[in-house]
Amino acid sequence: MRKRLRTWWRRRKLERGYQKIAEADLGKSVGFTPIMRKWELMERDGYIELEDGEKRWLWP
């Protein structure tokens, strides 16, 4: 249980960081565009893989 919680927390922190970068890049904090930009940045850096709109984590 603790391992799952720590993994969830690390992923959450990582996503929040990339969300802030996407918001700064776009000048927009809500909507579809910042989410897609965040996923694009995370995929570029090798943290996730997008397949048919689903996010698969490559790094815990």
Phi and psi in degrees as GROMACS dihedral restraints (atoms count N, CA, C in turn):
[ dihedral_restraints ]
;  ai    aj    ak    al  type     phi  dphi    fc
    3     4     5     6     1   -64.4    20    10
    4     5     6     7     1   -39.5    20    10
    6     7     8     9     1   -62.7    20    10
    7     8     9    10     1   -42.8    20    10
    9    10    11    12     1   -63.8    20    10
   10    11    12    13     1   -39.6    20    10
   12    13    14    15     1   -66.5    20    10
   13    14    15    16     1   -42.9    20    10
   15    16    17    18     1   -64.1    20    10
   16    17    18    19     1   -40.2    20    10
   18    19    20    21     1   -63.3    20    10
   19    20    21    22     1   -45.0    20    10
   21    22    23    24     1   -60.1    20    10
   22    23    24    25     1   -43.2    20    10
   24    25    26    27     1   -65.5    20    10
   25    26    27    28     1   -44.0    20    10
   27    28    29    30     1   -61.7    20    10
   28    29    30    31     1   -43.6    20    10
   30    31    32    33     1   -64.5    20    10
   31    32    33    34     1   -39.8    20    10
   33    34    35    36     1   -63.7    20    10
   34    35    36    37     1   -45.0    20    10
   36    37    38    39     1   -62.7    20    10
   37    38    39    40     1   -41.5    20    10
   39    40    41    42     1   -62.9    20    10
   40    41    42    43     1   -46.5    20    10
   42    43    44    45     1   -63.3    20    10
   43    44    45    46     1   -39.8    20    10
   45    46    47    48     1   -64.8    20    10
   46    47    48    49     1   -38.2    20    10
   48    49    50    51     1   -63.2    20    10
   49    50    51    52     1   -46.0    20    10
   51    52    53    54     1   -67.6    20    10
   52    53    54    55     1   -29.9    20    10
   54    55    56    57     1   -63.5    20    10
   55    56    57    58     1   -41.8    20    10
   57    58    59    60     1   -63.7    20    10
   58    59    60    61     1   -39.7    20    10
   60    61    62    63     1   -64.0    20    10
   61    62    63    64     1   -44.4    20    10
   63    64    65    66     1   -62.9    20    10
   64    65    66    67     1   -41.4    20    10
   66    67    68    69     1   -61.9    20    10
   67    68    69    70     1   -42.9    20    10
   69    70    71    72     1   -66.3    20    10
   70    71    72    73     1   -40.5    20    10
   72    73    74    75     1   -63.0    20    10
   73    74    75    76     1   -43.1    20    10
   75    76    77    78     1   -93.9    20    10
   76    77    78    79     1   -19.8    20    10
   78    79    80    81     1    71.1    20    10
   79    80    81    82     1    25.9    20    10
   81    82    83    84     1  -143.5    20    10
   82    83    84    85     1   135.0    20    10
   84    85    86    87     1  -107.2    20    10
   85    86    87    88     1   -15.3    20    10
   87    88    89    90     1  -128.1    20    10
   88    89    90    91     1   157.6    20    10
   90    91    92    93     1   114.7    20    10
   91    92    93    94     1  -177.0    20    10
   93    94    95    96     1   -74.9    20    10
   94    95    96    97     1   -37.2    20    10
   96    97    98    99     1   -61.7    20    10
   97    98    99   100     1   -46.9    20    10
   99   100   101   102     1   -63.1    20    10
  100   101   102   103     1   -34.1    20    10
  102   103   104   105     1   -65.7    20    10
  103   104   105   106     1   -45.8    20    10
  105   106   107   108     1   -66.1    20    10
  106   107   108   109     1   -37.1    20    10
  108   109   110   111     1   -64.6    20    10
  109   110   111   112     1   -42.1    20    10
  111   112   113   114     1   -59.7    20    10
  112   113   114   115     1   -47.4    20    10
  114   115   116   117     1   -64.5    20    10
  115   116   117   118     1   -38.2    20    10
  117   118   119   120     1   -62.2    20    10
  118   119   120   121     1   -43.8    20    10
  120   121   122   123     1   -65.9    20    10
  121   122   123   124     1   -41.6    20    10
  123   124   125   126     1   -66.7    20    10
  124   125   126   127     1   -37.6    20    10
  126   127   128   129     1   -68.5    20    10
  127   128   129   130     1   -39.8    20    10
  129   130   131   132     1   -60.6    20    10
  130   131   132   133     1   -38.6    20    10
  132   133   134   135     1   -85.9    20    10
  133   134   135   136     1    -2.2    20    10
  135   136   137   138     1    87.3    20    10
  136   137   138   139     1    19.8    20    10
  138   139   140   141     1   -88.6    20    10
  139   140   141   142     1   -32.4    20    10
  141   142   143   144     1  -133.4    20    10
  142   143   144   145     1   168.3    20    10
  144   145   146   147     1  -133.9    20    10
  145   146   147   148     1   128.4    20    10
  147   148   149   150     1   -98.6    20    10
  148   149   150   151     1   126.2    20    10
  150   151   152   153     1  -134.1    20    10
  151   152   153   154     1   113.7    20    10
  153   154   155   156     1    51.8    20    10
  154   155   156   157     1    42.9    20    10
  156   157   158   159     1    81.1    20    10
  157   158   159   160     1     1.8    20    10
  159   160   161   162     1  -105.6    20    10
  160   161   162   163     1   142.5    20    10
  162   163   164   165     1   -98.5    20    10
  163   164   165   166     1   127.5    20    10
  165   166   167   168     1  -121.6    20    10
  166   167   168   169     1   125.4    20    10
  168   169   170   171     1   -78.1    20    10
  169   170   171   172     1   133.5    20    10
  171   172   173   174     1  -101.3    20    10
  172   173   174   175     1   -18.6    20    10
  174   175   176   177     1  -127.4    20    10
  175   176   177   178     1   132.7    20    10
